């Protein structure tokens, strides 16, 4: 008899682990000739999907962009844009 399992584990990004260890044990009410093969221990590497979160904050909400040399007025107000990457 063969049985397949699919395990889906969810990990917290506040505690990053490099491996997951799982022990599976099959039990039965029957008498078995080889009960030692009813346990399997797995150790697998954990790979994290990279998630990049960008957020920005600016002190101006409207910008005008002109090709170099085509804007004859004086420069506009100074502005600051902050971009955070998590």
C-alpha positions in Angstrom: 0.0 0.0 0.0 1.3 3.4 -0.9 -0.1 6.7 0.3 1.0 10.2 -0.8 0.8 13.4 1.2 1.0 17.0 0.2 2.0 19.4 3.0 1.6 23.1 2.6 3.4 25.0 5.3 3.2 28.7 6.0 6.0 30.5 7.7 6.3 33.9 9.4 8.7 36.3 7.8 9.5 37.7 11.3 11.3 34.4 12.1 13.3 33.2 9.1 14.2 29.5 9.2 16.5 27.7 6.8 15.0 24.2 7.1 11.7 22.5 7.9 11.7 19.1 9.7 8.7 16.8 9.5 8.1 13.4 11.0 5.4 11.2 9.6 4.3 8.0 11.3 1.7 5.5 10.1 0.0 3.4 12.7 -2.3 0.4 12.4 -4.2 -2.0 14.6 -2.8 -4.9 12.5 0.3 -6.9 13.3 3.1 -5.9 10.9 6.2 -7.8 9.9 8.2 -4.5 9.4 6.9 -1.8 11.7 10.2 0.1 11.5 9.3 1.4 8.0 6.2 3.2 9.2 8.2 6.3 10.3 9.9 8.8 8.0 11.8 11.9 9.0 12.2 14.6 6.4 14.4 17.7 6.5 13.9 20.1 3.6 15.4 23.5 2.9 13.0 26.5 3.0 13.0 28.9 0.1 11.2 32.2 0.6 9.6 33.9 -2.3 11.0 37.5 -2.6 8.3 40.0 -1.9 9.2 43.7 -2.5 6.9 46.3 -1.1 7.4 49.9 -2.3 5.8 52.9 -0.7 6.5 56.5 -1.4 5.8 59.8 0.2 6.3 63.2 -1.6 5.8 66.8 -0.6 4.5 67.7 -4.1 1.7 65.9 -5.9 2.2 67.3 -9.4 5.4 67.2 -11.4 6.2 68.5 -14.9 8.9 66.8 -16.9 10.4 68.6 -19.9 13.2 67.5 -22.2 16.6 69.1 -21.4 16.8 72.6 -23.0 13.1 73.0 -23.9 11.9 74.6 -20.7 12.6 78.3 -20.6 11.2 79.2 -17.2 13.2 79.2 -14.0 13.4 76.0 -12.0 10.3 75.0 -10.1 10.0 74.4 -6.3 12.4 71.9 -4.7 10.6 68.6 -3.9 11.5 65.5 -2.0 10.3 62.0 -2.7 11.0 59.2 -0.2 10.7 55.6 -1.4 10.8 52.7 1.1 11.6 49.2 0.1 10.5 46.4 2.5 
